[in-house]
Amino acid sequence: MALSHESPGAGRAPGRSPQGAERTAAAASDTGSRSAPEETPRRAPGPTEATTPGAAPGTDGAAPGTDGAAPGTDGAAPGTGNAPDPAKPAAGGRRGRKALLLTIALVATLLLLALFSAGTGAYRIPTADVLASAQHRLGLGGAPLDRVGESVLWNVRLPRVVLALLVGASLGCAGALMQGVFGNPLAEPGVIGISAGAAVGAVAAIGLGLSFFGNWTITVCAFVAGLITVSSVYLLSRNGGKTEVVTLILTGIAVNAFAGALIGLFVFFADSGQVNQITFWQLGSLAQATWPKVLAVLPCAVAGLLVAPFYARRLDLLSLGERPARHLGIDVERLRLALILVVALLTAAAVAVAGVITFIGLLVPHLLRMANGPGHRFLVPGSALAGAVVLVAGDLAARTLAQPAELPLGVLTALIGSPFFFWLLRRTRRKQGGWA
């Protein structure tokens, strides 16, 4: 019952369990029982306690007379968990090692999958021959394939694999950035209409026969339309300084419907050749991959992917809330504007060469959060790597599951991603206790 007469400055430390405090008191009283009578007068409130060597201010659930705790315990019994400072670096170190292992695993998976995909198809090329041909092209030895094999590998397969890698990385990174910007796990370029908006720009360039930027015309039009769309979604989904889930999803539905109507108009007025191209944009596919298309999308994708990780720390601060982020020196509106531009660039680059491919940006960041937590320092580059893995695997499945026909890649990703989105929607609603 000595605790009831303890001075106000000797309250239990925040974060320590009652059981830990009891063990601390018991252990300390055992070690200091002989000196307790002499130590008791020094427990009076005042500066003495605050300046006691090795004692934290307001120490901490110890019974009166336990200033002379056992050496090395810092006023706490061993095993009571009263060592937060070493524990946090240890947890951070474990998470850092886990992120490193995940990165290595993603890179290795991507390389193996790309190598396997380059040799798989109607014309089978053994993996050893793929490596030998690549070594020969790089001047590192090896041997070239026969004329047909070289043509299939370097003019058909490899452009498609590289394009899948760039598009998947762009969509995965864009999804992670959008969820950080909106502070909402349901944000994704396809779900809220940005992919459809960018597709309208590309379809307009096709239907109107625009060519004022040469090979870059479709990409520029897709970028401008994507930027307009993401800006509209951002402004319409804001209410009272925050982004509402229901408003975000309803805005995406409206944008997708409006974009579909515009695409339908262009189909109505287009000739047969243009209709085939527009259908390609609607379904999403990498069947028309060529090296010129890779070179057309490469600058936009690489620029966005290189810039995005530099915003990871600020996204972590923004996840605390707008007001705390402002107090920590973050210009929230400028940050959002910059990231919206990066998202529009990445999405436009992907849509301009592959059409509308949805759910990559929604599924990939969530899987990585489940694996390593919400920190954006790993999440942003990790989403790019995982998005590349998912889309290379998806493209391989699209062209091999129904041989000799080829499934539309956008249809395949929607078939897989829609159930995941439905589960995520119900999970988020249950956690929030409803949308009202």
N, C-alpha and C positions, 0 to 999 in steps of 0.2 A: 504493500500500500504506500510505499515511499514515493511513488510517482505522483500521487495526488498533491504532495507538498513541494513539487519541483518548481523551480523558478521559471518564469515565462520564457526565457531564452533557451530552455532545455527541452523544447517540444520535439516531437518526432520529426525527422527529416522527411521532406517530400519524396515520394517514390519508394520509401522503405515499407515493407509489409509489417503488420503488427507482429507476426510470428518472428520476423527478423529482429525487430526491436526487443522482443522478449528474450531471444537467444543472446542478443548483444548485452542486455542488462545482466543476464545470468552469468555469461562468461566474464564480463568485466568485474562483477561483484566478487566472483571467485578469486580473481587475480589481485583485487585491491581490497580484500576484506580486512586485512590487518591495519591498513592505513586509513580506512573509512572515517573513523572519528576525527583524525587530524585533518582530513581533506574537506570535511563537511563545511566548516566555516568559509572556505574559499569558494563555495558554490553560490554565494550571494550574488544577486544581479549586479552587473557593473562591467567595466571594461576588462576586468581580470579574465573573465571567461572567454571573451572574444579574442584576447591576445595570447591565450594558452597555446604553446607550441604544439602543432600537429592537430589542432582541433578546428573544425569548420565552424562558422558562425551559427549559433543556435543549436548546439550539438545534442541532439540527434537521438533522442529516445534512450539515452543512457540513464541508469538510476543514479541518484545523488551519491557522490563520493566515488565515482568511477572514472575520474580524470586520469588516473594512473592505470589505464588499460594495458593489457599485455603488449610488449614491444612488437612492432611490426604489424599490428592490427589496425592502427590509425583510429582507435576508438571503436572498432567493430570487431566482433568475433569472426574468425575465419569461416567462410562459407555462407555468410549472411547476404551476399550479393551487393554489399555497399561499396562497389568499385566501378562506378559508371564510366569513368574516364578511360580505363583500359578496355572495357567491354565494347565501347563504341568503335574505337579503331579496329578491334578484332572483328566486329561484325562488318565494318566497311572493308576490311581486308578480305574477308570471305566472299563478300559480294563482288569485289574487284576481281578476285580469282575466278569466280563463277562467270563473270562477264567475259573474261579473257578466254576461258574454256569454251564458252558458247560461240565467241567470235571465231576461234580456231575451227570449231566443228562446222560452223556455217560456211566458212571459206573452203574447207576441205570438201564438204558436201557439194558446194557449188561447182568446184573444179571437176569432181568426179562425175557429177550429173551432166555438166556441159560436155565432157569427153564422151560419155555414153550416148548422149543425145546426138552428137555430131556423127556417130557411126550407125545410128538406128534409123530404120525407115525401109521403104520398098527396096532400095538398093543398099544391101548390108555392107558395111565397111568395118572390119575388125578394129578393135581399139589399138592394137599394136601398129596397124597400118596408119591409123589417124595420127599417132604420135610420130611415126617415121616421116610422114608427109609434112607435119608441122616442123620437125627438125630440119628437113631438107629446105623448106621455105625460109627458115631462119638462119641457114648456113651453118648448122651445127651437126652436119652428117645426115644420117637417115637416108631415105630413098623415096622418090616420088611414086605415086600410084599410077595405074594405067590412065589413059586419056579420059575415059568416062568417070572413073573414080575421082580423079583430080577435079573434074568439072562439078560433079555432084557435091563433093566435100567443100570446095572453096567458093562456088557460085550459088549453092542452094542451102546447104546445111549450116555452115558457119555464119553467114549473114543472119540467118534466122535465130541461131543460138545467141549471138551477140545482141541482136535486137530484143529478144526476150529478156536478156539480162538487164539491158538499159531500161526497158519499159517496166519490168518488175521492180527494179530498184527505185525508179522514179515514183511509182504508185505507192510502194511501201513507205518511202520517206515522206511523201506528201500526206499520207494518212496519219503518220505519227505527228507531223507538224500541225495538221488541222485539229487533231484532238487536243494538242497542247494549247493552240491559239484559242479555241472555243472553250477550253476547259470542260470538254464533254466527250465521253467515250464512244458516243454514237456518230461522231462527225467522221465523214469519209467523202472523198471527191465524188464518187459515184452515187452514194446514198442521198446526198443533199444537192445533187444536180449539176455539179461543176463539170463532170465528164460529159454529160449531155450538152451543157452549154458550150464547151469547147468543141464538141462534135458539130454543133450548129455552125460554128465558124468555119470548120473544115469543109462541111457539106456546102456551105454558101460559096466557098472558093471554087469547089468543083462545079456546082450547078450554074454559077454565073461565069464560069470560064476565066476566073481571075488569074493573072500571071505577072503582076507588077513587081514581085520579088523573086521571080524565077522559081527555083526549087524550094525556096523558103516561103512561098506564098501561103501554102496550106498551114504551115507551122505558125506563121505570123497571125493569120486569121483565127486559128484555134487559140492562140495565146490571148489575143484581144478579147475574144468571146468568153474565154475562161476567166479572165480578169474581171470583166463586167459581171459575170455570174457570181463569182465568189464575193465580190463587193456587195452585190444585192442581197445574197444570202446572209452575209455578216450584219448588214444594217437591219434587215427585216427580222432576224432572230434575236436581236438585242431588246431587252425590256428591263428598265430600272437598273441599268449598269451590269446586267448579267445575261447569259445566253440560256434560254429556256429549251428544254429537250423537246417538248411538244411543238413549239414554234419552229425549231430547227428541222424536225422531220416533216412537218406540214409544208414548210417552205421548200424543202427538197422535192416533195411530191408535186407541188405546183410548178416548180422549175422544170422538173422532168416532163411533166405533161405539156408545158408550153414549148419546150425544146422538141418534143416528139411531134407536136403540131407543125412547127416550122420545118422539120425534116420532111414531114409528109407533104408539105407544099412544094418543097424542092423536088421531091420524087415525082409529084404530079406534073410539074413543068419540065422535067428533065427528059433527055432522049435515052435510048436503051443503054448506051455506053456509060452515061452518067449514072443511070439507075444502078448498074452493077457496082460502081464505085461507092455510091451512097449506101447500098446494102452492106458493103464491106465495113463501113464506119459504124453502122448500127449494130452489127453482130460481133464485131471485134475479131481480128484474125491477124496472124503473122505470115499468112501464105504468100504474100507479095513482097517478102523481105528481100532487099538487095543492098549491096554495099553503098550505093548513093543514098538510100533511105537511112542507113546507119549513120553516114556522115552528116545527114541533115539533122538528125535528132541528137547527135553526140554533143555538140556544144551546149545546147540547152540543158540536157540531162546532167552533164558533167558539172556545169556551172552551179546548178541547183544543189546537186549532191555534195559539192565541195563547200558551199556556203552554209548549208543547213546545220552541220555540227557546231558551228561557232555560236549558234543561238541556244545550245542545249542548257547552259547554266541559267540563262535568263528565263527559259521555259520552266525550269525547276522552281525558280522564284515566283513566276507567274502562277504556278499551280497552288501556291499558298493563298492566292486571292489577289484581286487588283489593289486593294488598299495596302496590304503588307508589301506587295511588290513595289509600289510607289515609295513607301517609306524606306525601302532598301535601295532606292536609287534607279529603279527601272522606269523608263519612259514607256508606259504600257501601250499607248496608242501608236507610237512610232514602231515599237516592236511588232505589234499586230499588223501594221501596214507592210512592214518589210517581209514578214513571214507569209502574208497573203500573196505578195508578189512572187515569192519563191514557190509557193504551192501552185499558183497559176502557171508559172514557168514549167514546173515538173509535170503537171497534168496536161498542159498543152503539148509538151514534147511527146508524152506517151500517146495521147489521143491522135495526134497528127500522123502517126505511123502505124498505130495498131487499132484504132477505133475505140469504142466504148468497152472497157474491161472493168467490171465493178468488183467490189468486195475485197480486193487485195489490200487496199489501204485500211480497211476495217479489221480484217481478220489477223493480219500479220502483227501489228502493234500489240494487240491483246494477247496473242500467244507469247510474245516476248515479255510482257508485263507479268504474266503468270509464271514465267521461268525465272525472271531476275528482278522484278519490282519495277516501279514507275520512273526511275531516274533517267532523264533524257540523254545523259552523256553516253550511255550505251544504247538507249532505245532508238535514237535517231539513226545512227549508222547501222545498228543492228537490224532495224526495219528495212533499210535499203538492201542489206545482204539477204535477209530472209525473204523479202519480196522478189528478189532475183531468183532465189531457189524455187519459190512457189511457182513463178511464171515459167521458168524453164521446164519444171516438171509438168505443169499444166499444158504447155505447148507440146511436149513429148506425148502426153496422153491424148491430146486432141488429134494428133496426126497418126496415132497408132491404134487407138481403140476400135475404130470403125474402118480399117483399111479395106479397100483402097480409097474410101471416102475420107473426108476430114471434118471433124466437128468444129463448129465456130468456138473460138477460145473464150469469147465473152459469155456465150451461153453456158459453157462448162464451168467457168468461175462463178456464175450466178447460181447454177444448180448446187454447187458446194457451199457458197457463201450465204445464201438465203436462209437455210436452217440455222446456221451459226448466228446470223443477225437476229432471227426470231428468238433464239435462246437468250442472246444478250439483252434484247429489249425487255423480255420478261424478267430477267435477273435484275436489271437496273430499276425497273418499276417496283419490284418487290422490295429492293433495298431502300428506295425512297418513300415507300408506303403509298404509292399511287402518284398520279400526275397532278392532282388538284392542289 
